[in-house]
Amino acid sequence: MSQHYHPDQVSPQGGEGEHDRPLSVSARLGRLQFHYSGKFRLLQLADVQEGPKVSPDTIRLIAAACDAAKPDLVVFSGNQVAGYDTAYERTFRKRRWSTPLDGVYSAGLSMGGALGLGGASLKRASKTKDGQTAVDRREPDRRDAERVRRQNIKHTEDLVRRTVGLITGPLVERGIPFVVTYGNHDFQCGLDTDQMDAIYREVPGCLNPEATVAHPDRVHALIGSALPSQTAFVCAPGTFALPVADCDGHGVVMGLVLVDSGDYARAGGYGPPSAQALDFLAAAPDLLGNRSIVFQHMPIPQFYDLLKPVPATTAYAVQGYRSFDSRCYILDESRTCPGSYLGEGVSCPDEDSGEYDLLTRSRGYFALFAGHDHRNGFVGRSGDLTLGATPTCGFGSYGPVPSKRAARLFEFDIRHPHHPRTQLLEFGQLVGRPGSHKVYTFAMSHVPTSTGDAVNLLRRPGFLAGGLTALAGLIASWGSSRRR
């Protein structure tokens, strides 16, 4: 799998009649299928990670990447929503198992907000008919508490709906269908994945199938979607498979499998996909009848197979994450494609869930691409499986310098569909200079939002750069306890 095209292989939007029909060829055909040219194009958007106030530069990058790539489908690979944004303080939860009081200490929320009081004042003491004083009630009764909780959830749903509308707007305008899976920050806004799935399905072009009555072994017709002739196999919200047909729309050439890769482990660090999701991955090749590519948010431990352990004094070496933090790494150039880069340690689960063995055991899969690590952009081979890391395309959180924030384009050829070419479509090449939040963008480019990761980068800055980094660290530390 090559990392870069020749520049003239990506052209801007244009041509007669382009504005009165969908930009996606598959949208015109009614199903995901290879064009008569023998090509199929897909765009991955990783870690948009925005709150209700979406950065204009994020929208500019999404729009420019769609115009340049003309994809059949866009894949949002998790962490679209910055669930730790203060706009969601009424419903924020740091972990799925968090209690309301956890948010008080981890997010700095008010006690009233954490308890669902919404800032309501305490009831004053009152006298009963016989003259006795009633005890002040510090909590509303159960019915009032439930009413406030529902109001808060409704408020969060409206905010998430706004974010989703803004980041999918360029796709809707261009007639490009899309699919979505989830990461470790989406749920922190207080909504479960089925609630978020329902919001995405309100948007024209969303192909996420209804998962409330999922039967993973049964084909599901996406009637009423942007692709009325498309089918899917459904496991759970964010975990499903889509067949991609040949040029005539009859045979299946390959599959696209999205996986909700999980979020946090109770013991610390990140957790694995659910057992249900792993079972679905095992079954999908037989259901689809061909090999597939997987998109998920979290990288797996085997991403470290593409790195080379080096002394800590090696230029551009980064420290590994948790289970791998005893060593420092650079990219292994013998295993990765030209143009790859490593900006931070691979933040994968501590424990190997067996996903890699599952993907390679039956040769039912040819690639796995993830996001999560905002400053990594590399592609390489581990055994018979291509592994890829895609950097953030958003400007609302930490990442590489603005010019390197990117979407990832895949072009599949019908002659060798399981060996696609891929290219990062970078902001600097497509758009130019960022137009908003310039100081904040600098800070987020140089200091991660988790203070624990700040020591992982071993490059020694100069005096001025060190001072700016320290200042940026103070800015970033405000939300550090909430973001990782």
C-alpha positions in Angstrom: 0.0 0.0 0.0 1.6 3.3 -1.1 1.4 6.4 1.1 1.3 9.0 -1.6 -0.1 9.7 -5.1 1.3 11.9 -7.7 -0.2 15.4 -7.1 -2.1 15.4 -10.4 -4.1 12.4 -9.2 -6.1 14.6 -6.8 -8.0 17.3 -8.6 -10.3 20.0 -7.3 -14.0 20.1 -7.8 -15.1 21.3 -11.1 -16.6 20.3 -14.4 -20.0 20.9 -16.1 -22.9 19.5 -14.2 -20.9 18.8 -11.0 -23.2 21.0 -8.9 -26.5 19.5 -9.8 -25.8 15.9 -8.9 -24.0 14.1 -6.0 -20.3 14.3 -5.9 -20.2 10.7 -4.8 -20.4 8.3 -7.8 -21.8 5.6 -5.5 -24.6 8.0 -4.4 -25.6 8.3 -8.1 -25.6 4.5 -8.4 -27.6 3.8 -5.3 -25.0 1.5 -3.6 -21.4 1.3 -2.7 -19.7 0.0 -5.9 -16.7 0.4 -8.1 -17.1 2.8 -10.9 -16.8 1.8 -14.5 -13.3 3.3 -14.4 -12.5 0.5 -12.0 -12.0 2.8 -9.0 -13.6 3.3 -5.6 -12.7 6.2 -3.3 -13.1 6.6 0.4 -12.1 9.4 2.8 -11.3 8.9 6.5 -11.9 11.7 8.9 -10.3 11.0 12.3 -10.7 12.8 15.6 -12.7 15.8 14.5 -13.1 16.3 18.2 -15.2 19.4 18.3 -17.7 20.9 20.7 -20.8 22.9 19.7 -18.6 25.8 18.5 -16.8 24.1 15.6 -13.6 25.7 14.4 -14.1 27.1 10.9 -10.8 25.6 9.9 -12.1 22.1 10.6 -15.0 22.8 8.3 -12.6 24.2 5.7 -10.5 21.1 5.7 -13.4 18.7 5.5 -14.9 20.7 2.6 -11.6 21.0 0.7 -10.8 17.3 1.2 -14.2 16.3 -0.2 -13.7 18.5 -3.2 -10.2 17.2 -3.9 -11.0 13.5 -3.3 -14.6 13.2 -4.7 -15.1 10.1 -2.4 -17.8 7.5 -2.7 -18.0 7.4 1.0 -16.7 9.3 4.1 -15.8 7.3 7.2 -15.8 9.2 10.6 -13.5 6.9 12.6 -14.4 8.1 16.2 -14.1 11.1 18.5 -16.2 13.4 16.4 -17.6 14.9 19.6 -15.3 16.5 22.3 -17.4 15.1 25.1 -15.3 16.9 27.7 -16.3 20.3 26.3 -17.6 22.6 29.0 -20.9 23.0 27.1 -21.7 19.4 28.2 -21.0 20.0 31.9 -24.6 19.2 32.9 -24.3 15.6 31.6 -20.5 15.1 31.5 -19.1 11.8 32.6 -15.4 11.0 32.6 -15.9 7.2 32.4 -19.0 5.2 31.5 -19.1 3.9 35.0 -18.8 7.3 36.6 -21.3 8.5 39.2 -22.6 12.0 39.2 -20.2 13.0 41.9 -17.2 11.9 39.9 -17.7 14.8 37.6 -17.4 17.3 40.5 -13.8 16.4 41.1 -12.7 15.4 37.7 -14.3 18.2 35.7 -14.6 21.0 38.2 -18.4 21.0 37.9 -20.6 22.7 40.4 -22.1 20.4 43.0 -25.6 21.5 41.9 -24.9 20.7 38.3 -23.4 17.3 39.2 -26.6 16.4 41.1 -28.8 17.6 38.3 -30.1 20.6 40.2 -29.3 22.9 37.4 -28.4 25.8 39.8 -31.7 25.7 41.6 -31.7 27.5 44.9 -32.4 25.5 48.1 -35.9 25.4 49.5 -36.5 27.7 52.4 -37.7 26.3 55.7 -41.5 26.5 56.1 -43.9 25.8 58.9 -46.6 23.2 58.8 -50.1 23.8 59.9 -49.4 22.8 63.5 -46.5 25.2 63.6 -43.6 22.8 63.2 -40.7 23.8 60.9 -40.1 21.6 57.9 -36.5 20.4 57.2 -34.8 22.1 54.3 -34.6 19.9 51.3 -31.2 20.0 49.5 -32.4 17.8 46.7 -35.5 17.9 44.6 -37.8 15.0 44.9 -37.4 12.0 42.6 -39.8 13.3 40.0 -38.2 16.7 39.8 -34.7 15.1 39.6 -35.8 12.9 36.7 -37.4 15.9 35.0 -34.2 17.9 35.3 -32.1 15.0 34.1 -34.2 14.7 31.0 -34.0 18.4 30.3 -30.2 18.2 30.6 -30.0 15.2 28.3 -32.3 17.0 25.8 -30.0 20.1 26.0 -26.9 17.9 25.3 -28.7 16.2 22.4 -29.4 19.6 20.9 -25.7 20.6 21.3 -24.5 17.4 19.8 -27.0 17.8 17.0 -25.5 21.2 16.2 -21.9 19.8 16.1 -23.0 16.9 13.9 -24.8 19.2 11.6 -21.8 21.4 11.2 -19.2 18.7 10.6 -21.4 16.8 8.1 -22.6 20.0 6.4 -19.9 19.9 3.6 -20.9 16.2 2.9 -24.6 17.0 2.7 -24.0 19.9 0.4 -22.0 17.7 -2.0 -24.1 14.6 -1.8 -21.5 12.3 -0.2 -22.8 9.5 2.0 -21.0 8.8 5.3 -20.7 6.3 8.1 -19.7 6.8 11.8 -18.1 4.8 14.6 -17.1 6.0 18.1 -14.1 6.7 20.3 -13.2 7.4 23.9 -14.5 11.0 24.0 -17.8 10.8 22.2 -19.7 9.3 25.2 -18.3 11.7 27.7 -20.9 14.3 26.7 -23.4 12.0 28.5 -25.1 10.4 25.5 -24.8 6.7 24.8 -23.8 5.5 21.3 -27.4 4.5 20.4 -28.5 8.1 21.2 -25.7 9.5 19.1 -26.4 7.0 16.3 -30.0 8.3 16.1 -28.8 11.9 15.8 -26.4 11.0 12.9 -29.2 9.1 11.1 -31.2 12.3 11.1 -28.6 13.7 8.6 -29.2 13.0 4.9 -26.5 10.6 3.7 -25.8 8.7 6.9 -25.6 5.0 6.3 -25.4 3.8 9.9 -28.0 1.1 10.1 -30.5 0.9 12.9 -29.0 -1.3 15.5 -31.8 -1.7 18.1 -33.0 -5.0 16.6 -29.6 -6.1 15.2 -29.1 -9.6 14.0 -25.4 -9.8 13.0 -25.9 -12.8 10.8 -28.8 -11.3 8.7 -28.4 -8.9 5.8 -30.1 -5.6 6.4 -31.4 -3.4 3.5 -30.8 0.3 3.9 -34.1 1.2 2.3 -34.8 4.9 2.7 -31.1 5.8 3.1 -29.0 7.8 0.6 -28.1 4.5 -1.0 -31.4 2.6 -1.3 -29.8 -0.5 -3.0 -27.1 -0.8 -0.2 -27.1 -3.7 2.3 -25.4 -4.0 5.6 -24.7 -6.5 8.5 -25.4 -4.9 11.9 -23.9 -5.7 15.3 -24.3 -2.6 17.4 -24.2 1.2 17.1 -20.8 1.9 15.4 -20.1 -1.7 14.6 -21.4 -3.0 11.3 -20.2 -4.1 7.8 -21.0 -2.8 4.3 -20.3 -4.8 1.1 -18.8 -3.0 -1.8 -20.0 -4.3 -5.2 -18.2 -4.7 -8.5 -18.8 -2.4 -11.5 -22.0 -4.1 -12.4 -23.4 -4.2 -8.9 -23.6 -7.9 -8.6 -20.6 -9.5 -6.9 -18.9 -8.3 -3.7 -15.3 -7.1 -4.3 -14.5 -6.2 -0.6 -16.1 -5.2 2.7 -15.9 -2.1 4.8 -16.1 -3.0 8.5 -16.5 -0.3 11.2 -15.9 -1.3 14.8 -16.6 0.5 18.1 -13.2 -0.2 19.6 -14.2 0.7 23.2 -12.9 3.4 25.5 -11.4 3.0 29.0 -10.4 0.1 31.2 -11.3 0.1 34.9 -7.7 -0.8 35.7 -6.4 2.2 33.8 -5.6 3.0 30.2 -7.7 2.0 27.4 -10.0 -1.0 27.1 -10.6 -3.5 24.2 -13.6 -3.8 21.9 -16.6 -5.6 23.4 -16.8 -9.4 23.1 -19.8 -8.9 20.8 -17.7 -6.7 18.5 -14.9 -9.3 18.4 -17.4 -12.0 17.6 -18.8 -9.9 14.8 -15.3 -9.4 13.4 -14.8 -13.1 13.3 -18.0 -13.7 11.5 -17.9 -10.8 9.0 -15.7 -12.3 6.3 -18.1 -15.2 5.8 -21.1 -12.9 5.8 -19.5 -10.6 3.2 -18.0 -13.3 1.1 -14.7 -11.4 0.6 -11.8 -9.7 2.4 -12.4 -6.4 4.3 -10.8 -3.2 5.6 -11.5 -2.2 9.2 -11.9 1.3 10.5 -11.9 1.9 14.3 -10.9 4.6 16.7 -8.3 2.9 18.8 -5.0 1.4 17.5 -4.1 -2.1 18.6 -0.8 -3.1 20.3 0.6 -4.5 17.0 1.0 -0.9 15.7 4.3 -1.1 17.7 5.5 -3.7 15.2 5.9 -0.8 12.8 8.2 1.1 15.2 11.8 0.5 16.1 13.1 0.7 19.7 16.0 3.2 20.0 18.0 4.9 22.8 16.2 7.9 24.4 18.8 10.2 23.0 17.9 9.4 19.3 16.6 12.3 17.4 12.8 12.5 17.2 12.4 9.4 19.4 9.1 9.3 21.4 8.4 7.3 24.5 5.9 4.4 24.3 2.6 4.5 26.1 1.9 2.7 29.4 2.8 -1.0 28.7 5.4 0.3 26.2 6.7 3.3 28.2 10.0 1.6 29.2 11.4 2.2 25.7 11.6 5.0 23.1 10.7 4.5 19.4 11.0 5.9 15.9 9.3 4.6 12.8 10.9 1.4 11.3 11.5 2.6 7.7 11.8 -1.0 6.5 8.1 -1.6 7.5 6.5 1.8 6.8 5.7 3.7 3.7 7.5 6.8 2.6 5.9 9.9 4.0 4.9 8.3 7.3 5.6 10.2 10.5 5.5 9.5 14.3 4.6 12.4 16.6 3.6 10.6 19.8 3.6 7.1 21.3 0.9 4.8 20.1 -1.9 4.9 22.8 -3.3 1.4 22.6 -4.9 -0.8 25.2 -2.5 -2.4 27.7 -3.9 -5.9 27.1 -4.0 -7.6 23.7 -7.6 -8.4 23.0 -6.7 -11.0 20.3 -8.1 -8.7 17.6 -4.9 -8.9 15.5 -4.9 -12.7 15.6 -8.6 -12.7 14.7 -8.0 -10.4 11.7 -5.1 -12.4 10.3 -6.2 -15.9 11.2 -8.5 -16.5 8.2 -7.0 -13.8 5.9 -10.5 -12.3 6.0 -9.0 -8.8 6.4 -6.4 -6.9 4.5 -6.1 -3.6 6.5 -6.9 -1.8 9.8 -6.9 2.0 10.0 -7.3 3.9 13.3 -7.1 7.4 14.6 -6.8 8.4 18.3 -3.2 9.5 18.3 -3.6 13.0 16.8 0.0 13.5 15.8 0.6 10.2 14.0 0.4 9.6 10.3 1.9 6.3 9.1 1.1 3.2 7.1 3.0 -0.1 7.2 2.7 -3.9 7.2 2.6 -6.3 10.1 2.5 -9.8 8.7 -0.3 -9.9 6.1 -2.1 -6.9 7.5 -1.7 -3.3 6.6 -1.9 -1.0 9.6 -2.4 2.7 9.4 -2.6 5.7 11.7 -4.5 8.8 10.6 -3.9 12.2 12.3 -6.6 14.6 13.4 -8.5 16.6 10.9 -9.9 18.9 13.6 -8.6 22.2 15.0 -10.4 22.0 18.4 -7.8 19.8 20.1 -4.1 19.0 20.1 -2.4 17.7 17.0 0.4 18.3 14.5 1.1 21.8 13.2 -1.9 23.2 11.4 -0.6 22.5 7.9 -0.3 18.8 8.7 -3.8 18.2 10.0 -5.4 16.0 7.4 -8.0 13.7 6.0 -6.9 10.3 4.6 -7.9 9.3 1.0 -8.0 5.7 -0.1 -8.2 4.7 -3.8 -9.1 1.1 -4.5 -8.5 -0.5 -7.9 -10.8 -3.3 -9.2 -7.7 -5.1 -10.5 -6.2 -5.4 -7.0 -8.9 -4.1 -4.5 -7.1 -5.4 -1.4 -4.0 -3.3 -2.0 -5.3 0.3 -2.1 -3.2 3.4 -2.4 -3.6 6.0 0.3 -2.7 9.7 0.7 -3.0 12.3 3.5 -4.8 15.4 2.2 -3.2 18.0 4.4 -4.6 21.4 5.4 -1.5 23.2 4.2 -1.8 21.8 0.7 -5.5 22.1 0.3 -6.4 25.3 2.2 -3.2 27.2 3.2 -2.9 29.1 6.5 -5.4 28.6 9.3 -7.8 31.5 9.7 -9.0 31.0 13.3 -7.8 30.4 16.8 -4.2 30.9 15.8 -2.7 31.1 19.3 -4.8 28.2 20.5 -3.8 26.2 17.5 -0.1 26.8 18.2 -0.6 25.6 21.8 -2.4 22.5 20.9 0.2 21.7 18.2 3.0 21.7 20.8 1.4 20.4 24.0 -1.0 17.4 24.2 -4.1 17.9 26.3 -2.9 15.2 28.7 -0.2 16.4 30.9 1.1 12.9 31.4 1.9 12.7 27.7 3.9 16.0 27.7 7.1 14.2 28.9 6.9 11.6 26.2 8.4 13.8 23.4 12.1 13.9 23.8 13.0 16.7 21.4 14.8 19.5 23.4 13.3 22.9 22.6 15.3 26.1 22.6 14.8 28.8 25.3 12.0 30.7 23.4 10.2 27.5 22.3 10.5 26.1 25.8 8.9 29.2 27.3 6.0 29.1 24.7 5.6 25.4 25.4 5.4 26.0 29.1 2.7 28.8 28.6 0.8 26.5 26.2 1.0 23.7 28.9 -0.7 26.0 31.4 -3.5 26.6 28.9 -3.8 22.9 28.0 -3.7 21.7 31.6 -7.1 23.4 32.4 -8.8 20.4 30.7 -6.2 17.8 31.1 -8.0 15.7 33.7 -11.0 15.5 31.5 -9.6 14.6 28.1 -7.7 11.4 28.5 
